[in-house]
């Protein structure tokens, strides 16, 4: 009997939509990131990010900071009208996983 380790969540990405949504989650390594719809696993939404994050690309490179507002993770959801899919750095993924919500 072989033991397998914890299943990898996939590739971390930041996704934007034409509805001005900004999301973080994981997609399979071979996911079609050119499609207008995308399924994210362990998905979160950022409803506010501090100017120190330096915009949406900053959310993919450094992630949200303590002054950002990131909701809890849903097991998965499908996003419609995708406008961008950015690979997230390991550091950014770690920051997203903390789900900061500044009051």
Sine and cosine of phi, psi and omega as CSV:
sin_phi,cos_phi,sin_psi,cos_psi,sin_omega,cos_omega
0.00,0.00,0.75,-0.66,0.02,-1.00
-0.97,-0.23,0.59,-0.81,0.04,-1.00
-0.99,-0.12,0.64,-0.77,0.10,-1.00
-0.92,-0.39,0.57,-0.82,0.03,-1.00
-0.98,0.22,-0.08,-1.00,0.03,-1.00
-0.88,0.47,0.63,-0.78,-0.01,-1.00
-0.92,0.39,0.75,-0.66,0.03,-1.00
-0.93,0.36,0.66,-0.76,-0.06,-1.00
-0.96,0.29,-0.25,0.97,-0.06,-1.00
0.93,-0.38,-0.30,-0.96,-0.03,-1.00
-1.00,0.02,0.78,-0.62,0.01,-1.00
-0.97,0.23,0.71,-0.70,-0.01,-1.00
-0.65,-0.76,0.41,-0.91,0.18,-0.98
-0.93,-0.37,0.76,-0.65,-0.08,-1.00
-0.84,-0.55,0.68,-0.74,0.12,-0.99
-0.90,-0.43,0.42,-0.91,0.02,-1.00
-0.80,-0.60,0.25,-0.97,0.02,-1.00
-0.93,0.36,-0.17,0.99,0.04,-1.00
-1.00,-0.06,0.25,0.97,0.04,-1.00
0.94,0.35,0.36,0.93,0.07,-1.00
-0.99,0.12,0.57,-0.82,0.06,-1.00
-0.79,-0.62,0.85,-0.53,-0.15,-0.99
-0.75,-0.66,0.42,-0.91,0.11,-0.99
-0.79,-0.62,0.59,-0.81,0.08,-1.00
-0.04,-1.00,-0.23,-0.97,-0.07,-1.00
-0.85,-0.53,0.65,-0.76,0.06,-1.00
-0.82,-0.57,0.40,-0.92,0.10,-1.00
-0.87,0.49,0.48,-0.88,0.00,-1.00
-0.81,0.58,-0.54,0.84,-0.06,-1.00
-0.99,-0.15,0.30,0.95,-0.02,-1.00
-0.89,0.46,0.58,-0.81,0.08,-1.00
-0.98,0.17,0.98,-0.17,-0.05,-1.00
-1.00,0.04,0.14,0.99,0.07,-1.00
-0.99,-0.17,-0.06,1.00,-0.02,-1.00
-0.96,0.28,0.37,-0.93,0.04,-1.00
-0.99,0.13,-0.18,0.98,0.14,-0.99
-0.82,-0.57,0.51,-0.86,0.00,-1.00
-0.51,-0.86,0.63,-0.78,0.06,-1.00
-0.99,-0.16,0.82,-0.58,0.05,-1.00
-0.95,-0.32,0.69,-0.73,0.12,-0.99
-0.99,-0.14,0.50,-0.87,0.00,-1.00
0.75,0.67,0.79,0.61,-0.19,-0.98
-1.00,0.01,0.61,-0.79,0.02,-1.00
-0.73,-0.68,0.40,-0.92,0.07,-1.00
-0.88,-0.47,0.67,-0.75,0.10,-1.00
-0.98,-0.19,0.89,-0.46,-0.02,-1.00
-0.99,-0.11,-0.23,0.97,0.06,-1.00
-0.35,-0.94,0.65,-0.76,0.17,-0.99
-0.72,-0.69,0.60,-0.80,-0.02,-1.00
-0.93,0.38,0.48,-0.88,0.00,-1.00
-0.88,0.48,-0.42,0.91,0.03,-1.00
-0.91,0.41,-0.32,0.95,0.05,-1.00
-0.93,0.36,-0.45,0.89,0.03,-1.00
0.96,0.30,0.67,0.74,0.13,-0.99
1.00,0.07,-0.12,-0.99,-0.09,-1.00
-0.90,0.43,-0.61,0.79,0.03,-1.00
-0.92,0.39,-0.53,0.85,0.10,-1.00
-0.89,0.46,-0.53,0.85,0.07,-1.00
-0.92,0.40,-0.46,0.89,0.03,-1.00
-1.00,0.07,-0.45,0.89,-0.05,-1.00
-1.00,-0.08,-0.65,0.76,-0.02,-1.00
-0.89,-0.46,-0.39,0.92,-0.02,-1.00
1.00,0.03,0.10,-1.00,0.01,-1.00
-0.94,0.34,0.47,-0.88,0.04,-1.00
-0.97,-0.24,-0.08,-1.00,-0.09,-1.00
-0.91,0.41,-0.29,0.96,0.01,-1.00
-1.00,-0.07,0.03,1.00,0.02,-1.00
-0.99,0.11,0.19,-0.98,0.07,-1.00
-0.82,-0.58,0.96,-0.29,-0.01,-1.00
-0.85,-0.53,0.79,-0.62,-0.01,-1.00
-0.98,0.21,0.14,-0.99,0.01,-1.00
-0.94,0.35,0.29,-0.96,-0.02,-1.00
-0.99,0.15,0.71,-0.70,0.21,-0.98
-1.00,-0.02,0.48,-0.88,0.01,-1.00
-0.81,0.58,-0.65,0.76,0.04,-1.00
-0.17,-0.99,0.42,-0.91,0.23,-0.97
-0.39,-0.92,0.29,-0.96,-0.01,-1.00
-0.95,-0.31,0.77,-0.63,0.03,-1.00
-0.98,-0.19,0.67,-0.74,0.05,-1.00
-0.97,-0.22,0.36,-0.93,0.11,-0.99
0.83,0.56,0.76,0.65,-0.01,-1.00
-0.93,0.37,0.72,-0.69,0.04,-1.00
-0.94,-0.34,-0.42,0.91,0.02,-1.00
-0.41,-0.91,0.59,-0.81,0.13,-0.99
-0.77,-0.63,0.90,-0.43,-0.03,-1.00
-0.92,-0.40,0.75,-0.66,0.13,-0.99
-0.89,0.46,0.68,-0.73,0.05,-1.00
-0.98,-0.18,0.63,-0.78,0.05,-1.00
-0.95,0.32,0.33,-0.94,0.08,-1.00
-0.84,0.54,-0.60,0.80,0.02,-1.00
-0.91,0.42,-0.66,0.75,0.02,-1.00
-0.91,0.42,-0.70,0.72,0.01,-1.00
-0.85,0.52,-0.67,0.74,0.01,-1.00
-0.89,0.46,-0.67,0.74,0.01,-1.00
-0.92,0.40,-0.66,0.75,0.04,-1.00
-0.88,0.47,-0.64,0.77,-0.04,-1.00
-0.90,0.44,-0.40,0.92,0.05,-1.00
-0.95,0.30,-0.30,0.95,0.02,-1.00
0.74,0.67,0.86,0.51,0.00,-1.00
-0.90,0.43,0.61,-0.79,0.08,-1.00
-0.65,-0.76,1.00,-0.05,-0.02,-1.00
-0.96,0.28,0.72,-0.70,0.00,-1.00
-1.00,-0.02,0.00,0.00,0.00,0.00
